[in-house]
Amino acid sequence: MATTKQRAAARRNVEHAQAAAKDQQTLKHLDRSTRSDLGKDELKRAVADAR
C-alpha cells in the first residue's frame, strides 16, 4: 500500500507528465496500447480518489 506522500508524489508526476505531453502533443505519436494503458491508469486513480 502506498503512503500518502507517495500518492501525492505520483499525482504530481502524472500531472507534470500530462502537461508536458499536452505541450508536446506526445499522445499523437504513441501506439494504441500505450494510450489505452495511460487511460486505464488515470481511471484507476480517479476511482481511488473518489473513495
N, CA, C and O atoms as a GROMACS GRO file, in nm:
protein
  204
    1MET      N    1   0.085  -0.119   0.000
    1MET     CA    2   0.000   0.000   0.000
    1MET      C    3   0.089   0.124   0.000
    1MET      O    4   0.185   0.133   0.077
    2ALA      N    5   0.057   0.217  -0.085
    2ALA     CA    6   0.135   0.341  -0.095
    2ALA      C    7   0.098   0.436   0.019
    2ALA      O    8  -0.017   0.443   0.062
    3THR      N    9   0.197   0.509   0.064
    3THR     CA   10   0.173   0.608   0.170
    3THR      C   11   0.109   0.732   0.108
    3THR      O   12   0.103   0.747  -0.014
    4THR      N   13   0.062   0.820   0.192
    4THR     CA   14   0.000   0.945   0.146
    4THR      C   15   0.100   1.027   0.067
    4THR      O   16   0.066   1.086  -0.036
    5LYS      N   17   0.224   1.031   0.116
    5LYS     CA   18   0.329   1.107   0.046
    5LYS      C   19   0.356   1.049  -0.092
    5LYS      O   20   0.375   1.122  -0.189
    6GLN      N   21   0.358   0.915  -0.100
    6GLN     CA   22   0.384   0.850  -0.229
    6GLN      C   23   0.271   0.877  -0.328
    6GLN      O   24   0.296   0.902  -0.446
    7ARG      N   25   0.147   0.873  -0.278
    7ARG     CA   26   0.032   0.900  -0.366
    7ARG      C   27   0.036   1.044  -0.416
    7ARG      O   28   0.009   1.070  -0.534
    8ALA      N   29   0.071   1.138  -0.326
    8ALA     CA   30   0.080   1.279  -0.366
    8ALA      C   31   0.190   1.298  -0.469
    8ALA      O   32   0.173   1.373  -0.566
    9ALA      N   33   0.304   1.232  -0.448
    9ALA     CA   34   0.415   1.243  -0.544
    9ALA      C   35   0.376   1.184  -0.679
    9ALA      O   36   0.408   1.241  -0.783
   10ALA      N   37   0.308   1.072  -0.677
   10ALA     CA   38   0.264   1.009  -0.802
   10ALA      C   39   0.167   1.100  -0.876
   10ALA      O   40   0.173   1.112  -0.998
   11ARG      N   41   0.077   1.162  -0.801
   11ARG     CA   42  -0.020   1.253  -0.863
   11ARG      C   43   0.051   1.371  -0.929
   11ARG      O   44   0.018   1.412  -1.040
   12ARG      N   45   0.151   1.427  -0.856
   12ARG     CA   46   0.228   1.538  -0.914
   12ARG      C   47   0.302   1.494  -1.040
   12ARG      O   48   0.306   1.566  -1.139
   13ASN      N   49   0.359   1.375  -1.035
   13ASN     CA   50   0.432   1.323  -1.152
   13ASN      C   51   0.339   1.307  -1.272
   13ASN      O   52   0.375   1.343  -1.384
   14VAL      N   53   0.220   1.254  -1.246
   14VAL     CA   54   0.124   1.235  -1.355
   14VAL      C   55   0.081   1.369  -1.412
   14VAL      O   56   0.074   1.387  -1.534
   15GLU      N   57   0.052   1.464  -1.324
   15GLU     CA   58   0.009   1.596  -1.372
   15GLU      C   59   0.120   1.663  -1.453
   15GLU      O   60   0.093   1.726  -1.555
   16HIS      N   61   0.243   1.648  -1.407
   16HIS     CA   62   0.356   1.707  -1.478
   16HIS      C   63   0.372   1.641  -1.616
   16HIS      O   64   0.394   1.708  -1.716
   17ALA      N   65   0.362   1.509  -1.618
   17ALA     CA   66   0.376   1.436  -1.744
   17ALA      C   67   0.262   1.471  -1.840
   17ALA      O   68   0.285   1.484  -1.961
   18GLN      N   69   0.141   1.487  -1.787
   18GLN     CA   70   0.027   1.523  -1.872
   18GLN      C   71   0.046   1.662  -1.931
   18GLN      O   72   0.016   1.684  -2.049
   19ALA      N   73   0.096   1.756  -1.851
   19ALA     CA   74   0.118   1.891  -1.901
   19ALA      C   75   0.224   1.891  -2.011
   19ALA      O   76   0.209   1.958  -2.113
   20ALA      N   77   0.332   1.814  -1.988
   20ALA     CA   78   0.438   1.806  -2.089
   20ALA      C   79   0.386   1.741  -2.216
   20ALA      O   80   0.417   1.786  -2.326
   21ALA      N   81   0.306   1.637  -2.202
   21ALA     CA   82   0.251   1.567  -2.318
   21ALA      C   83   0.157   1.659  -2.396
   21ALA      O   84   0.151   1.655  -2.519
   22LYS      N   85   0.083   1.741  -2.322
   22LYS     CA   86  -0.008   1.834  -2.389
   22LYS      C   87   0.070   1.936  -2.471
   22LYS      O   88   0.033   1.967  -2.584
   23ASP      N   89   0.177   1.987  -2.412
   23ASP     CA   90   0.261   2.084  -2.484
   23ASP      C   91   0.325   2.021  -2.608
   23ASP      O   92   0.329   2.081  -2.715
   24GLN      N   93   0.375   1.898  -2.590
   24GLN     CA   94   0.449   1.833  -2.698
   24GLN      C   95   0.360   1.750  -2.789
   24GLN      O   96   0.405   1.698  -2.892
   25GLN      N   97   0.232   1.736  -2.751
   25GLN     CA   98   0.136   1.653  -2.825
   25GLN      C   99   0.189   1.512  -2.843
   25GLN      O  100   0.182   1.453  -2.952
   26THR      N  101   0.243   1.459  -2.734
   26THR     CA  102   0.306   1.327  -2.735
   26THR      C  103   0.206   1.217  -2.768
   26THR      O  104   0.241   1.120  -2.835
   27LEU      N  105   0.083   1.230  -2.721
   27LEU     CA  106  -0.015   1.123  -2.739
   27LEU      C  107  -0.037   1.088  -2.886
   27LEU      O  108  -0.068   0.973  -2.919
   28LYS      N  109  -0.022   1.185  -2.973
   28LYS     CA  110  -0.040   1.159  -3.116
   28LYS      C  111   0.060   1.055  -3.167
   28LYS      O  112   0.032   0.983  -3.262
   29HIS      N  113   0.176   1.049  -3.102
   29HIS     CA  114   0.285   0.966  -3.153
   29HIS      C  115   0.296   0.832  -3.081
   29HIS      O  116   0.382   0.751  -3.115
   30LEU      N  117   0.209   0.808  -2.983
   30LEU     CA  118   0.214   0.682  -2.910
   30LEU      C  119   0.125   0.578  -2.978
   30LEU      O  120   0.028   0.613  -3.046
   31ASP      N  121   0.159   0.451  -2.959
   31ASP     CA  122   0.075   0.348  -3.018
   31ASP      C  123  -0.052   0.328  -2.936
   31ASP      O  124  -0.063   0.378  -2.824
   32ARG      N  125  -0.147   0.258  -2.992
   32ARG     CA  126  -0.279   0.244  -2.933
   32ARG      C  127  -0.273   0.180  -2.794
   32ARG      O  128  -0.342   0.226  -2.702
   33SER      N  129  -0.193   0.076  -2.777
   33SER     CA  130  -0.190   0.007  -2.648
   33SER      C  131  -0.135   0.097  -2.537
   33SER      O  132  -0.183   0.092  -2.424
   34THR      N  133  -0.036   0.179  -2.568
   34THR     CA  134   0.020   0.269  -2.469
   34THR      C  135  -0.082   0.375  -2.430
   34THR      O  136  -0.098   0.405  -2.311
   35ARG      N  137  -0.152   0.430  -2.526
   35ARG     CA  138  -0.257   0.529  -2.495
   35ARG      C  139  -0.364   0.465  -2.409
   35ARG      O  140  -0.413   0.527  -2.314
   36SER      N  141  -0.401   0.343  -2.440
   36SER     CA  142  -0.503   0.272  -2.364
   36SER      C  143  -0.457   0.250  -2.220
   36SER      O  144  -0.534   0.271  -2.127
   37ASP      N  145  -0.333   0.209  -2.202
   37ASP     CA  146  -0.279   0.186  -2.067
   37ASP      C  147  -0.277   0.316  -1.987
   37ASP      O  148  -0.309   0.315  -1.868
   38LEU      N  149  -0.241   0.426  -2.050
   38LEU     CA  150  -0.240   0.555  -1.981
   38LEU      C  151  -0.381   0.591  -1.934
   38LEU      O  152  -0.399   0.639  -1.822
   39GLY      N  153  -0.480   0.568  -2.019
   39GLY     CA  154  -0.618   0.596  -1.982
   39GLY      C  155  -0.665   0.510  -1.868
   39GLY      O  156  -0.736   0.557  -1.779
   40LYS      N  157  -0.625   0.382  -1.869
   40LYS     CA  158  -0.665   0.291  -1.761
   40LYS      C  159  -0.602   0.333  -1.629
   40LYS      O  160  -0.667   0.326  -1.525
   41ASP      N  161  -0.476   0.376  -1.633
   41ASP     CA  162  -0.409   0.423  -1.512
   41ASP      C  163  -0.481   0.545  -1.455
   41ASP      O  164  -0.501   0.556  -1.334
   42GLU      N  165  -0.518   0.636  -1.542
   42GLU     CA  166  -0.588   0.757  -1.498
   42GLU      C  167  -0.724   0.721  -1.438
   42GLU      O  168  -0.764   0.779  -1.337
   43LEU      N  169  -0.793   0.626  -1.498
   43LEU     CA  170  -0.922   0.582  -1.446
   43LEU      C  171  -0.908   0.520  -1.307
   43LEU      O  172  -0.989   0.545  -1.218
   44LYS      N  173  -0.803   0.439  -1.289
   44LYS     CA  174  -0.778   0.378  -1.157
   44LYS      C  175  -0.758   0.486  -1.052
   44LYS      O  176  -0.810   0.476  -0.941
   45ARG      N  177  -0.680   0.589  -1.086
   45ARG     CA  178  -0.652   0.698  -0.992
   45ARG      C  179  -0.780   0.773  -0.959
   45ARG      O  180  -0.804   0.809  -0.843
   46ALA      N  181  -0.864   0.797  -1.059
   46ALA     CA  182  -0.988   0.870  -1.037
   46ALA      C  183  -1.081   0.791  -0.945
   46ALA      O  184  -1.145   0.848  -0.857
   47VAL      N  185  -1.088   0.660  -0.966
   47VAL     CA  186  -1.172   0.575  -0.881
   47VAL      C  187  -1.120   0.575  -0.739
   47VAL      O  188  -1.198   0.582  -0.644
   48ALA      N  189  -0.988   0.566  -0.724
   48ALA     CA  190  -0.928   0.564  -0.590
   48ALA      C  191  -0.953   0.697  -0.518
   48ALA      O  192  -0.979   0.699  -0.398
   49ASP      N  193  -0.945   0.807  -0.592
   49ASP     CA  194  -0.969   0.939  -0.531
   49ASP      C  195  -1.114   0.956  -0.491
   49ASP      O  196  -1.144   1.030  -0.396
   50ALA      N  197  -1.205   0.890  -0.561
   50ALA     CA  198  -1.348   0.905  -0.533
   50ALA      C  199  -1.387   0.834  -0.404
   50ALA      O  200  -1.491   0.865  -0.346
   51ARG      N  201  -1.305   0.741  -0.360
   51ARG     CA  202  -1.339   0.666  -0.238
   51ARG      C  203  -1.321   0.747  -0.113
   51ARG      O  204  -1.345   0.698  -0.003
   0.00000   0.00000   0.00000
